[in-house]
Amino acid sequence: MKINIRIAVAGDADGLVMIKDQLPLTYSDGRVTTGGFLLGTDRDTYLQYINNDYCLVAEKDQNIIGFGIILKDQSLKKSDIWQRRREAKWTIDIDEFEQQKICYFEQLAFLKGYSREVLKLSYNLVCRAFADGHTHLFTTTVQEPILNLAAVPYILKASGKKVGNINEQYPLIGQINSDIYKVDADLMVATVKASALYHFLKSHYIAFK
């Protein structure tokens, strides 16, 4: 059955929660819980993302198998993430981005066995944000107490660079240390066009209305 990638609608919120609840989270001491790295997200939060930001879902047989979310500039600069930017250790001047249109890759979650769909959805999601005038995309990857490097190869292939590090406090987990990455729109376009994946990604580009 063909897997469809589309813009999320309000009725998908329960499906996003279902995906989140199936993700395992393994601590460095061996403890395992569910919710992956998305523990702070509930149905109402997903509805907010769907209504205000970029949210794509992948579905098979009318069942959601994965999703991705990017916060728009307006949402990002109202968020707790942006309010805590001074707490991070930066290798760039973050003040330069105060008046620029930037976005934040908030979440990417898929059931196991759909690596090709992860690439397709991520590419289309980032393209939507950049086509809408966002010039830079930021994201974070957890380093402690759990090392989560799954997204790093994709970030690097999209010309992303590590630009900072931050300590955060999360309910149920405690202190988390994360690296911060930045992807520039112009560099990503040039890098993807020069990569071996370009023809694959181009053939799966979706011109969402």
N, C-alpha and C positions, 0 to 999 in steps of 0.2 A: 504494500500500500504506500502511495506517495506521501511524503511528509510535507506539510504545508507550513509556511512561515507567514505570519500576518500580524497586523497591528492588534494589540490587546484591547478588549472591551471590558466594561464593568463586570459582565457575567463570568469573566475569567478569574476573578480574584480568588475564589475558592480553589481553583486549579493551581494557582501559584502557591497558595498555602500548602496544598497537598504535596507539590514538588519539594518545597522547603522542608516539610516534615519528614521526608524520606531520605534527606541527605545526612550521612553520618558525620560526626565530628569526633576525631580521636585526639586526645590530649597526649602530651609527651610522656605522661606517667601511665598511659595505657587505658585510661578511662574513655568510654565512648558514650556519646549522647546523640540525639537527633537535632535537626535544624541547621546542620552545617555551620557556615559562617554568617547565617542570616537570622540569628536568634532573636534579634530585636524587632523583627518585622511581623505584623499581624495583618488580618484581612483589611482593616481600615487603612493601614499604611499602603497596602498594595492598590487599593482603590484610588488613593491620592496619587500614586505614581501613574496609574493608568489614565487618570483624568487630566493630569498636568504635565507629564513628562513623556519621554520616548520609551515605549514598552512594546516589545515584540514577543510573540509566543510561537513555538513550534508545536504542531499537533499531528498525531497519527491516529487514524480511525476515530477522529473527533475527540481524542484525549490529548491533553497537553503533556508533552514530554520534556519541555524546557522553556526557558524564557530569559530575556535580558532587559535591563533597565538602565537608562542614562538620564541623569538629572539635567534639565535645561539651566541656562545661566540664572534665570530668575529664581528657580527653586534652589539651586546650589547656594546662591548668595544669601538666601534666607535660612539656610539649614544650619544645624549644629556643627556640621563638618567645617563650614566656612568660618563660623564664629570662633572656632578653636584653632584657626590656622596659625596664630601667633605662638601656639604651643609646640609647633613642629620645628625641627631643625632643617633648614633649607640650604640647598646649594645654588638656588636662584633667588632673585629678588621678587618675592611674591606680590609686592606692592605694584609691580608692573601690570598685574592682571586685574586690578581693581576695576578699571573701566573697559576691559576687554570682554568679549562675549565668550565665556568658557563653559565647559560642561564636565560632568563627573560620571564615570562608569560605576554605577551603584551596585548592581547585582548581575550575576550570570549563573544560572543553575540549570543543570540537565540531568536526567536519569542516565544511568550507565549505558554505553553502547551506541552513542550518537555523536561521535567526535566530528564527523563531517558536518552535521547540522549545527554544532557549536560554532564552527568556522563560518558557515553561511549566515547564521543569525547575527553573530558578532559583527561581521563585515557590513551587513545591511543596516544594523543599528548605528554603528559609527558613521556610516555614510549619510544616514538621515540627519544626524546631529551636525555634521560638517556642512552638508548641503543647506542647512538652515542658518548658516552664518557663524557657527561656533568655530573659533580658530584654534583652540587648544582643548584637549581632553585630559583630565586628571583621573587617577585611580589609585587604590592602595592594595597592597598584598601583605597578609599577616606573616610575621616572622617569629613571634613568641606569644604565648607558650606553645603554639602549634605552628609548624613551618608549612605554609601553603604556597607552593611554587607553581601550581597548575597553570595559572594565567600568565606567568612571566614570559615563557617562550613566545606566546602570541603578542604580548606587549612589545617585546624586542623586535619581532618580525614586522611590526607596524611602525617601526622607527622610534618606539618609546624609549625614554631614558629615565633613570632613577634621579629624582631631584630633591628628595627629602626623606625624613623619618619622623614618626610621631608615636608617643605613648598615649594610650587611651584606656578608659575604664568602662567595661561592659558588665551588665547584670548577668549573673550565673557563670560568667567566665573569669571576671576579675580584670587584671591589667593585661593589655595587649600591646605589642609593639608591631608597627607596620611600616613598610617602606612605601614611599609615594613616588608614582611615576607620572610622566607627562608625555602626551603624544600630540605633535603639531600637525594640523590639517595638511599643510603643503608638503611636509616631509613624508607623511603617511602615503599620500597619493603617489609620490615619486617612488617610494620604496616598494609599494605593492605592485606597481606597474613593472618594476624591474625584477620581481620575484618569480619563482617557479610556480607559485600558486595563482598568479594573476589571471590566467585563462579560466581556471576553475572558479575563482571568485567572480570574475566578470560574467561568466555564464549563469551565475546564480544571483546576480544583482536584481533587486526588485524595485521598480519605480513606484513607490507608494504615493498615493494621492493624499 
